[in-house]
Amino acid sequence: MEKRSSIVGGLILIVIGTLFLLLQLFPSLAEQIDMARQWPLIIMTVGAVFLLTALFGASHLAIPGSVIGGIGGILYYQNLTGDWASWAYVWALIPGFAGIGSFLMHLLQGKVKRAMSEGGRLIAISAVMFVVFAAFFNGLGGIGQYWPVLLILMGGWLLLKRK
């Protein structure tokens, strides 16, 4: 376990060091990349480190890795587009990120059925919430006025699932 974590840590340091060396050797590269807009990549990298650590033995770190990486991805999108108002509905993806992490954790532990049930449930709930809130707050194209239909369908599914 310790050997694996030192491999992951060493690879991360090499990648980060190479990036900073390239930025020092080629200053125009920093201008082309526009580093001021790329700060969410730091958050995504932290999530990736957690996920890599999960792959190398600490499977429980898949959940925080997915959540941190997912939030970094949301921030990256918002920072590039300036669509900060999307937080009104995009927060609904966070349980889905936890579901992805749970799915990965159980998959790495060899518990495929549990991965499908726990992770899949969170992912599905998150997807429904995202569509409902996006339709309500953003209009989501032409279906924005029909978001109550999604609530009705979800309620029907819950009733049928119970039987």
Buried (B, 14 or more C-beta within 10 A) or exposed (E): EEEBBEEBEEEBEEEEEEEEEEBEEEEEEBEEBEEEEBEBBEBBBBBBBBBBBBBBBBBBBBBBBBBBBBBBBBBBEBBEEEEEEBEEBBBBBBBBBBBBBBBBBBBBEEBEEBBEBBBEBBBBBBBBBBBBBBBBBBEBEEEEEEBEEBEEEBEEEEEEEEE
